[in-house]
Amino acid sequence: MRKINPRSFKTATRGTSREINRQIALTLIRAHQPVSRADLARLMETNRANITFLINDLLAEGLVREGATGNDAKRGRRPTFLYLDSQQKCAVAIDVRATRTYLMMTDMIGQQIENISSFPTEPDPEKFIATLVRIIRQLLENNREIAGCEGIGIVVPGMTDIKTGRVLHAPTLGWQNVDLLTPLRKEFEDIPIHIENSGKACALSQIWATRSDVHAHNDLVFVSVSDGVGVGVVIGGELIRGRHNTAGEFGHLPLAIDGLPCSCGANGCWEAYISNLATVSRYFGKNLAQRRPRALETANFTVEDLIGKARAGDAKALAALHLTARYLGLGLASIINAIDPSQIYLGGEITEAWDLIEPQVRDAIMERTLIRDLGATPIRIVPAIEYPRLRGAVALVTAPAFAAPKVA
Ligand SMILES: [Zn+2]
């Protein structure tokens, strides 16, 4: 699925489908709103009659609404501005993590409607689904004034089959071949449900973000370091999925042949060196990596606590973070050598210590990248407050409406 670039695109002409023109119009209204019909006609390089026809359809379907009138001094008329009708419908975003699951509700352009809520993730999938259903119902009930829910987007820390909605393997959850979709579909018959790997969804949300600074990057990698490591790769504006939707699992690329045990069952994976659990283990001087992350939550010491200790002058805590930083940089160097992205986005709790670890990360990248320019690949930190994984879940619902359809 490729994004329509609102600055450079080809308007569909005679013979191409009405659907393409609708999606281009929606994309342009989202990028330029408030926008008048005359401006939209200019942007689409088409005539007013075509625009009137197109907009009447979108108004009738409730996808676009008319708002304030503007000034058009040149022509002495007062055009009515067009907006996406984003508030009538909502999307429910769900971020499933090893320890807790987070929920957020947004309108159709991704603006948050309700406070983010969370509950502990049950290790047993059946119990987990029962709790999830109850909480989604509550959320929809609390927002009854909204006309409808356009979709539920779920991101999971594991490999997923996007057609069947099965979680093929989520090492940090201990789930293999879990069918999330069928029981949820039974409960929410009228609402489309999308399930995706969290790293891929984070990458998607970056190409779909409405911020202006992201339009330039057609080649990007999103790396999320948390209980596990999720990676999403975008090349040429398109998310790389591979044959089984498992492409980009850099977290399980070996950093050492006979290294630390990883949650996936193998040894020496990058994840086993940089996950939150790995960093905290390093501080305590024992390997907790074979245990599930929730064992650590019970232990009541998180990577945020560790960062706090490092800031307070605990040399052991700082040393643990610095070693994670070095391993993080070595793995990023492999990704840069393999993909050569224009930008790397880095999310996860460890980024709260970015000012403490950036030199170690950069040194390790510089040490292992194959040419000097690769060593300077820009890294943008995506802070926890931007909720990258929940944003990724939202994108699963809202992005398809703004996608460039495949033209045969
Ligand atoms: Zn692994």
Boltz pocket constraint, residues with backbone or C-beta under 6 A from the ligand:
constraints:
  - pocket:
      binder: B
      contacts: [[A, 251], [A, 252], [A, 262], [A, 263], [A, 264], [A, 265], [A, 266], [A, 269], [A, 271]]
      max_distance: 6.0
